[in-house]
Amino acid sequence: MTFPSLARRLNLADTVVIGLSAMIGAGVFAVFGPAAQAAGSWLLLGLVVAMVVALANATSSVQLAASYPTSGGTYVYGRAQLGHWWGFAAGWCFVIGKSASCAAMALTFAAYTVPEPWQRPVAAVATLGLTAVGYRGVTRTVQLARVIVAVVLAAIVVALAGALLGGTPGLPSVQGAAAGTPQWYGVAQSAGLLFFAFAGYARVATLGEEVRDPERTIPRGIVLSLAAVAVLYAAVAVTVLATLGPQGTAASEAPLADAVAAGSWRWAEPVVRLGAAVASLGALLALVAGVSRTVLAMARERDLPGWLAAVHPRFRVPHRAEVVLAVVVVTLVLTMDLRGAIGFSSFGVLLYYAVANAAAFTQGAAHRRYPRALQALGVAGCTGLAATLPPTSVLAGLAVLGAGLTGRAVVRARR
C-alpha cells in the first residue's frame, strides 16, 4: 500500500533549532539537584559520562540517518539492520518513553507557573495547545521553536550572569568535585539522570522525511545542536557548583533559580522561572512532533493500527497520530507524578538508543562514518545507565515493553 509522503521543508538552521528546543528543556533547570544527590561532589564526572554516552548515541544516529532519511528514527534503523522485532522494540520504547517525557515536560511547565492544585489541569491544557500548533504543520512548529529557544537561552544567560556576578561564587566549590573517591554507582545514576536532559538530539532524525538534503543536513544538525548544548550544560554545572556547592546543589529543586536568589540579582529569579516554563513548552513541542512521526512509521508497517498512518491533506502532518498522542499524554499528566514520569521515560529512551547503537554497529564500510568501538561504547553506556535507574522504573519499563512485544506476537499470529 502506498502512503502519502510528508513535505521536505526543513533546512540546516531549522534542524539545529529543533535539536536545541528538544534538549534545552526543563532538565537544565531541574536535573542538577537530583544528579548532585546521587553523585555528591562528583557531579561533574556524572555530566562527563552523560556527555560521552550522548555523543556515542548521536554519532550512531547520524550514521543511520544518512542511510535512512525517512521518518521513524531507530524504529526504521532497527528494522533494516537488525530485523523487524528489534525495530519494533526500539519504536515501542521510544513511543512509551517519550510519551512519558511529554507528560514530564507538561507537569514541569505547570509547576513553574501555577499553584499545586492547578498544575495537572494546566499541564493538560498546555499539551492540547501545543498539539494544536503541531497539527497545523511542521513549519509552524519550527517557527515557534525559534522563539522558544531564544527566550530560554536569554533566561539561562541571565541566570548565569546573576549567579556569577550577583553572588559570591567560589572556585573551591568546583574544585571540591575532585575530592575523595567517587562512588561509581552514584556517578552512573547521576549520569542517567543528566542524560534525561540531553535526550532529544536525535529528534531531527525522526523528522527525516521533512528535511531537505537529509544525507547532509541531518548529520550536521544533530552534531551542531549536541555540541552547543554540551557547552551550555557544562557552564550551568560549573556555575551552580561554584555558587551553591555540592551540598547546596543537592538540596535544591531549582538550582539555577536558587543560585540567582543567593546573590544580589534577586530580580532575575522570575526571569529564570519564566525561562524554565518556556523551556518545558519547547521540549513538549518537539516531543509531540518526534513521537507522532515514529507512530506514523510504525503504523505504515502495521506495527500499530494502520489508520494512524494518515497524513492531513492540507497540513501534511500525521494528524491522527498527534491527536492520539495528546490523549495519552493528557491521561498521564492527570495520573502520574513528575518523578515517575522521568524515571519511566529514561528507561525507555536508553533502551531505544541501545538499539540505535547496535544497528549502527552492523552497518558496512560503505555507510560507516564512525568507528564501531564508539557504537559498542554506546550500547554498554545505555544499558549500564538504564540499570542504575530506580527499580520501580526498571520493572515498569520491562512490563510495558513485554506487553508490547506480546501484543505484536498475538497480532502477527492472527494474521
C-alpha positions in Angstrom: 0.0 0.0 0.0 1.3 3.5 -0.9 1.1 6.2 1.7 1.2 10.0 1.1 4.6 11.5 1.9 5.5 14.4 4.1 6.8 17.7 2.6 10.5 18.4 2.8 10.6 22.0 4.2 13.4 22.0 6.9 16.9 23.3 6.3 20.0 23.1 8.5 19.1 26.0 10.7 15.7 24.5 11.2 17.1 21.2 12.3 19.5 22.8 14.8 16.6 24.8 16.3 14.6 21.7 16.6 17.5 19.8 18.2 18.1 22.7 20.6 14.5 23.0 21.6 14.3 19.3 22.2 17.3 19.3 24.5 17.2 22.6 26.2 14.1 21.8 28.2 13.2 21.6 31.8 16.1 19.3 32.5 18.7 22.0 32.6 16.7 23.9 35.2 15.9 21.0 37.5 18.1 17.9 36.9 21.3 19.1 38.6 19.7 18.8 42.0 18.8 15.1 41.8 22.1 14.4 40.0 24.1 16.0 42.8 22.1 13.9 45.3 23.3 10.8 43.5 26.9 11.8 42.8 27.6 14.3 45.5 30.8 16.2 44.8 31.4 14.1 41.7 28.5 15.8 39.8 30.8 17.0 37.0 32.1 13.4 36.4 28.5 12.3 36.0 28.0 15.1 33.5 31.1 13.9 31.5 29.7 10.3 31.5 26.4 11.5 30.2 28.1 13.6 27.5 30.1 10.6 26.3 27.1 8.4 26.1 25.1 11.1 24.4 28.0 11.6 21.9 28.1 7.9 21.1 24.4 7.8 20.6 24.4 10.9 18.4 27.1 9.6 16.1 25.2 6.4 15.7 22.0 8.4 14.9 24.0 10.5 12.4 25.4 7.4 10.6 22.0 5.7 10.4 20.0 8.9 9.5 22.3 9.4 6.5 21.4 6.0 5.2 17.7 6.1 6.1 16.4 9.6 5.5 12.8 8.9 6.4 10.5 9.4 9.4 10.7 6.9 12.3 14.3 7.1 13.6 15.6 3.9 15.3 12.4 2.1 14.6 13.3 2.2 10.9 17.0 1.7 11.5 16.4 -1.4 13.7 14.1 -3.0 11.2 16.6 -2.5 8.4 19.7 -3.5 10.2 18.7 -6.0 12.9 15.2 -7.3 12.0 11.6 -6.4 12.5 11.4 -7.4 16.1 14.3 -5.2 17.1 12.8 -2.3 15.1 9.5 -2.8 16.9 11.2 -2.9 20.3 13.0 0.4 19.6 9.9 2.1 18.3 7.8 0.9 21.2 10.4 2.0 23.7 10.6 5.4 22.0 6.8 5.9 22.0 6.2 4.9 25.6 9.3 6.6 26.9 8.8 9.9 25.0 5.1 9.9 25.8 6.2 9.9 29.5 8.6 12.7 28.6 5.8 14.7 27.2 3.9 14.3 30.5 7.1 15.3 32.4 7.6 18.5 30.4 3.9 19.4 30.7 4.0 18.9 34.5 7.2 20.9 34.8 5.7 23.8 32.9 2.7 23.8 35.3 5.0 23.5 38.4 6.8 26.7 37.4 3.7 28.7 36.6 0.7 27.9 38.8 0.0 26.6 42.4 -0.1 22.9 43.1 -4.0 22.4 42.9 -4.0 23.8 39.3 -0.9 22.1 38.0 -2.5 19.0 36.4 -5.3 20.8 34.6 -2.8 23.4 33.3 -0.4 20.7 32.2 -3.3 19.1 30.2 -4.3 22.4 28.6 -0.6 23.0 27.6 -0.5 19.6 26.0 -3.6 20.2 23.9 -2.5 23.7 23.0 0.9 22.7 21.6 -0.6 19.7 19.8 -2.9 22.1 18.0 0.2 24.1 16.9 1.9 21.0 15.6 -1.3 19.9 13.9 -1.2 22.9 11.6 2.2 21.9 10.1 5.9 21.4 10.8 6.9 24.9 9.6 4.7 26.4 12.4 6.4 24.0 14.8 9.8 25.4 13.8 8.7 29.0 13.9 7.5 28.6 17.5 10.6 26.6 18.4 12.8 29.5 17.2 11.0 31.9 19.6 11.2 29.4 22.5 14.9 28.7 22.0 15.7 32.5 22.0 13.7 33.1 25.2 15.2 30.1 27.0 18.8 31.0 26.1 18.2 34.6 27.2 16.9 33.3 30.6 19.9 31.0 31.0 22.4 33.8 30.2 20.6 36.0 32.8 20.8 33.1 35.3 24.5 32.5 34.8 25.3 36.2 35.0 23.1 36.6 38.1 24.8 33.7 39.8 28.4 34.7 38.9 28.2 38.5 39.1 25.4 39.0 41.6 26.5 36.2 44.0 29.7 35.1 45.6 30.8 32.1 43.6 33.8 30.2 44.9 36.3 28.2 42.9 36.9 25.8 45.8 33.3 24.6 45.4 34.1 23.5 41.9 37.5 22.1 42.9 35.7 20.1 45.5 34.2 17.9 42.8 37.6 16.2 42.6 37.8 15.5 46.3 37.7 11.9 47.7 37.0 8.7 45.9 34.0 8.6 43.6 31.1 6.2 44.3 30.7 4.8 40.9 27.1 3.7 41.3 26.1 7.2 42.3 28.1 8.7 39.4 26.4 6.3 37.0 23.0 7.2 38.4 23.7 10.9 38.1 24.7 10.3 34.5 21.5 8.5 33.8 19.5 11.5 35.3 21.6 14.0 33.4 21.1 12.0 30.2 17.4 12.9 30.5 18.4 16.5 30.0 20.4 15.6 26.9 17.9 13.3 25.2 16.4 14.9 22.2 19.4 15.3 19.8 18.1 12.5 17.6 14.7 14.3 17.3 16.0 15.6 14.0 16.3 12.1 12.6 12.7 11.3 13.3 11.8 14.2 11.0 14.0 12.8 8.2 11.2 12.8 5.7 10.7 16.5 6.1 14.4 17.6 5.9 15.9 19.0 2.7 19.1 17.2 1.5 18.8 14.8 4.5 22.1 13.0 3.9 24.0 16.2 4.7 21.6 18.2 6.8 20.6 15.6 9.4 24.2 14.7 10.5 25.3 18.3 10.7 22.1 19.4 12.6 22.5 16.6 15.2 26.2 17.3 15.8 25.9 21.1 16.0 22.9 21.0 18.4 24.5 18.5 20.7 27.8 20.4 20.8 26.1 23.6 21.7 24.0 22.0 24.4 27.1 20.2 25.9 28.9 23.5 26.3 25.8 25.2 27.8 25.3 22.4 30.3 28.9 22.4 31.4 28.6 26.1 32.1 25.5 25.6 34.1 27.0 22.8 36.1 30.1 24.7 37.0 28.1 27.8 37.9 25.7 26.0 40.3 28.6 24.2 42.0 30.6 27.4 42.3 27.5 29.2 43.8 25.8 26.6 45.9 28.4 24.0 46.4 27.7 20.2 46.0 25.5 20.0 49.1 23.5 23.1 48.3 23.0 21.9 44.7 21.8 18.5 46.0 19.3 20.2 48.4 17.8 22.4 45.6 14.8 21.6 43.5 15.6 24.6 41.2 19.4 25.0 41.3 19.6 27.9 38.7 16.9 29.9 40.4 18.4 29.3 43.8 21.9 30.2 42.6 20.5 33.6 41.4 18.4 34.1 44.6 21.5 33.6 46.7 23.1 36.7 45.3 22.1 40.4 44.8 20.4 39.8 41.5 17.1 38.7 43.1 15.2 40.5 40.3 16.5 37.9 37.9 14.8 34.9 39.7 11.4 35.4 38.0 13.2 35.6 34.7 14.8 32.2 35.3 11.4 30.7 36.3 9.9 32.1 33.2 12.7 30.5 31.2 12.1 27.2 32.8 8.4 27.3 31.9 9.1 28.3 28.3 11.8 25.6 28.0 9.3 23.0 29.1 6.9 24.1 26.4 9.7 24.0 23.8 10.7 20.4 24.7 7.0 19.4 24.7 6.5 20.9 21.3 9.5 19.0 19.8 8.5 15.8 21.6 5.0 15.8 20.2 6.5 16.2 16.7 9.0 13.4 17.2 6.7 10.8 18.8 3.9 11.3 16.3 6.4 10.7 13.4 7.5 7.4 15.0 3.9 6.4 15.4 3.4 7.2 11.7 6.3 5.0 10.7 5.1 2.1 12.9 1.6 2.4 11.6 2.8 2.3 8.0 4.4 -1.1 8.7 1.2 -2.2 10.6 3.1 -2.5 13.9 0.5 -0.1 15.1 -3.1 0.3 13.8 -2.9 1.3 10.1 -5.4 4.3 10.5 -2.6 6.1 12.4 -0.6 6.4 9.2 -3.0 9.1 7.8 -1.4 12.4 6.7 -3.6 15.5 6.8 -4.3 16.5 3.2 -3.7 20.3 3.8 -1.2 20.5 6.7 0.8 17.4 5.7 1.3 16.1 9.2 0.3 12.8 10.8 -2.7 14.3 12.4 -4.3 11.2 13.8 -1.1 10.1 15.5 -0.8 13.6 17.1 -4.4 13.5 18.4 -4.0 10.1 19.9 -0.7 11.1 21.5 -2.3 14.2 23.0 -5.0 12.0 24.6 -2.3 9.6 26.0 -0.3 12.5 27.4 -3.3 14.2 29.0 -4.1 10.9 30.7 -0.6 10.6 32.0 -0.4 14.2 33.4 -3.7 13.6 35.2 -2.5 10.3 36.8 1.3 10.3 37.1 3.7 12.4 39.1 6.8 14.1 37.7 9.4 11.8 39.3 7.6 8.7 38.0 7.4 10.2 34.5 11.1 11.0 34.4 12.2 7.5 35.6 9.9 5.7 33.2 11.0 7.9 30.3 14.7 7.4 30.9 14.4 3.7 30.9 12.5 3.6 27.5 14.8 6.2 25.9 18.0 4.5 27.0 16.9 1.1 25.5 15.9 2.9 22.3 19.4 4.3 21.9 20.9 1.0 22.8 19.2 -0.5 19.7 20.4 2.5 17.6 24.0 1.8 18.6 23.6 -1.9 17.8 22.0 -1.1 14.4 24.9 1.3 13.5 27.4 -1.3 14.6 26.1 -3.7 11.9 26.5 -1.2 9.0 29.1 -1.9 6.4 32.0 0.2 5.3 30.0 1.9 2.5 27.8 3.5 5.2 30.3 3.9 8.0 31.1 7.3 9.3 32.4 6.5 12.8 34.4 3.5 14.4 32.5 0.5 15.7 34.2 1.0 19.1 32.1 4.2 19.6 28.9 2.3 18.9 29.9 -0.5 21.3 30.5 2.1 23.9 27.0 3.4 23.2 25.4 0.1 23.8 27.3 -0.5 27.0 26.6 3.0 28.2 22.9 2.9 27.6 22.3 -0.5 29.2 24.6 0.4 32.1 22.8 3.7 32.8 19.4 2.0 32.5 20.4 -0.5 35.1 21.1 2.3 37.6 17.5 3.7 37.4 15.2 3.2 40.4 13.9 -0.5 40.5 10.3 0.7 40.1 11.1 2.4 36.8 13.0 -0.6 35.5 10.2 -3.1 36.4 7.5 -0.9 35.0 9.5 -0.3 31.8 10.1 -4.1 31.4 6.5 -4.8 32.0 5.3 -2.3 29.3 8.0 -3.5 26.9 6.9 -7.1 27.4 3.3 -6.2 26.9 4.1 -4.5 23.6 6.1 -7.5 22.3 3.4 -9.9 23.4 0.7 -7.9 21.7 2.7 -7.8 18.5 3.2 -11.6 18.6 -0.5 -12.1 19.1 -1.5 -9.9 16.2 1.0 -11.4 13.9 -0.2 -14.9 14.8 -3.8 -14.0 14.0 -2.7 -12.6 10.6 
